[in-house]
Amino acid sequence: MIIYVRDNVVSLEKLVSITRNIQTSGKTVALCHGCFDILHVGHLRHFEAAQRMADVLVVTVTPDRYVNKGPNRPIFPEEQRVELVAGLKPVDWVATNEWGSAVETILRIKPDIYVKGQEYESSAARVNPNFFEEERVVEEVGGKVKFTYEFTSSSTSAVERLWNVTK
């Protein structure tokens, strides 16, 4: 049994129920999805911008078994990544995704807005090839994909810089 250390960390099943109630009450839901390994100011600003797009911001985190950022990744296990994201002020609800992409989660949550960083707007295939299917499914469930244009940073680049310094 998973013990959640923050009130806003829930199972994916519970998140679906929560978002359904929110949308039934006439409010909008924005969904951000990603690995969020080694949180940085770019993540915070992305969440702040996403929060301004809807009434409620929910975030799903990629499980460890699907993180494909390179050797020894993720740096932090999914439970810690989820807790860190949940501790950020703009984030209302957090769950661990159950699949290798957000497609199934999008089909269940049916977000009004699916929010990605600006790097996905022009080079999505290079960033994450799953994005094209996620975008298609968002539109299929009646939502919109929107991008944030905030400070961009990269956990992967930071890890690579650190690795090069420590070699």
Buried (B, 14 or more C-beta within 10 A) or exposed (E): EEEBEBEBBBEBEEBBEBBBEBBEEEEBBBBBBBBBBBBBEBBBBBBBBBBEBBBBBBBBBBBBEBBEBEEEBBBBEBBBBBBBBBBBEBBBBBBBBBBBBBBBBBEBBBBBBBBBBBBBBEEBEEBBEBBEEBBEBBEEBEBBBBBBEBEBBBBBEBBEEEEEEEE
